[in-house]
Amino acid sequence: RANALSALAEKLPPELLPETLAAVREIQNENDHANALSVLAEKLPELLPEAVVAARKIQDQRYRANALSALAEKLPPELLPEALVAAREIQDQRYRANALSALAEKLPPELLPEALAAAREIQNESDRARVLRALLEKLPPELLPETLAAVREIENESDRALFLCVLAEKLPPELLPEALAITTAIQALHHRLDVLCILAEKLPPELLSEALAIARTIEYEEYRALFLCALAKKLPPELLPEALAVQSAIQHKYGKYAFYVLAEELTPKLLLEALTEIYYDSK
């Protein structure tokens, strides 16, 4: 019956909607009742509060999550707090993550702290990451410290690096030391380098010496050269000799490329010294 009424909903003229609504309200199955209300709400938006209440009453957690997800795009701002509460009440973490992820795009700024808290409560890491990913683009500056703390808790290094790459563009200067610390703790070098190269563009002057020290510790010369290239345009004159010292220890062909990039930033005196050293080394 619910399937038939849902299929008819798009075609119904206004004069038949009251009778259709009466038929939907007679459906006893909670899931079917909520889904049919959700479909009918496209023709009768005033049914959305009733649809949210119906979704919240669904006992089966998977069906409740599905119903809330289906409603998410249709809900006006005034119904989002109740929908968020309904999502947080879902005990199964996977289904709760499904509902929260669907709602994330619609949430107004005042509900984002609650949504972020709900995400951090999810124990399963992949489910937690899904919700964080859905929220990431919407988070205001005041929630970035908490978001960075949530990223630090992610054990999977690939996911942690991915979140840091997205977050890097949004981080204010006061959070960059923590972001750099989280990045240097990533063991997989290729993931660490991805984040370091993005952070390089954002680092304030007081962190550049530390960044050069990090460059020295990068085991693979190719990656060390790539990070130097990312840092080059940010380095003040007093750190360029140290950067050249790091570069000169690179035997990989990318070391030459790093030199070319650094050379654009060198003073004539430093450039002459560097070229003289290269000349005598070649002898």
Order of alpha helices (4+ residues) and beta strands (2+ residues): alpha-alpha-alpha-alpha-alpha-alpha-alpha-alpha-alpha-alpha-alpha-alpha-alpha-alpha-alpha-alpha-alpha-alpha
